[in-house]
Amino acid sequence: MLLSKSLAIGDSLGTIYDFEKKGDILDKHTHTRRDVHYSIVARGSFKVYGDDFEQAVPAGTVLDWEEGVNHGFIALEDNSRLINIIKYRV
């Protein structure tokens, strides 16, 4: 099961996603300038995929998304964690 909770650090906002089981999915989605983010693989590993890409990313990876890029995540290990930090405050 995918669990999420809001994150606020000073003026920075984001979301923490906990993927309890291997195979848990954060469905493919896209962002606008208002909510485009960095993704930090805090624990475990993921398959990151989009319309024309797919790659495995281990803990410690930081992904810098651009607005309009369709992307999703599949946990490759139990107890994986993804942290998204929104880039801009408009």
C-alpha positions in Angstrom: 0.0 0.0 0.0 1.2 3.5 -0.8 1.0 6.0 2.1 1.6 9.7 1.8 1.9 12.6 4.2 2.5 16.3 3.7 5.9 17.8 4.4 6.7 21.4 5.4 10.2 22.6 6.2 10.3 26.4 6.6 9.0 27.7 3.3 9.5 24.4 1.5 6.6 22.1 0.8 6.4 18.5 -0.3 5.2 15.0 0.2 6.7 11.9 1.8 5.6 8.7 0.1 6.1 5.3 1.8 5.8 2.3 -0.4 5.1 -0.6 2.0 5.5 -3.4 -0.5 7.6 -4.1 -3.6 5.3 -3.3 -6.6 3.4 -0.5 -5.0 2.8 2.3 -7.6 2.6 6.0 -7.7 0.8 6.3 -11.0 2.2 8.3 -13.9 1.4 12.0 -13.7 2.7 15.4 -14.7 3.2 18.8 -13.0 2.8 22.5 -13.8 5.2 25.2 -12.8 3.1 25.6 -9.6 3.9 22.0 -8.3 7.0 20.7 -10.2 9.4 19.1 -7.8 12.6 17.3 -6.9 12.2 13.6 -6.0 14.6 12.1 -3.5 14.9 8.3 -3.1 15.3 8.2 0.6 15.1 4.5 1.1 14.9 1.4 -1.1 14.8 1.6 -4.9 12.3 2.4 -7.7 11.6 2.0 -11.3 11.0 5.5 -12.6 9.1 5.6 -15.9 7.5 8.0 -18.3 6.2 8.3 -21.8 9.7 7.6 -23.4 12.0 6.5 -20.5 12.4 3.9 -17.8 15.2 3.4 -15.3 16.0 1.9 -11.9 17.1 4.4 -9.2 18.6 3.5 -5.9 18.5 5.2 -2.5 20.4 8.5 -2.6 19.2 9.4 -6.1 17.8 13.0 -6.6 15.6 13.5 -9.7 15.1 17.1 -10.9 11.8 17.1 -12.8 10.7 19.8 -15.4 7.1 20.8 -15.8 5.1 18.8 -18.2 7.3 15.6 -17.9 5.0 12.6 -17.4 6.5 10.3 -14.7 5.6 7.6 -12.2 7.3 5.3 -9.7 7.1 1.5 -8.9 8.8 0.3 -5.7 11.5 -2.3 -6.4 11.8 -3.2 -2.7 9.6 -3.4 0.4 9.6 -0.3 2.7 10.9 2.2 0.0 10.5 5.9 0.6 10.3 8.8 -1.9 10.4 12.5 -0.8 9.1 15.1 -3.2 10.1 18.8 -2.6 8.2 21.4 -4.6 10.7 23.7 -6.5 8.8 26.9 -6.7 6.3 28.8 -4.7 4.1 30.9 -6.9 
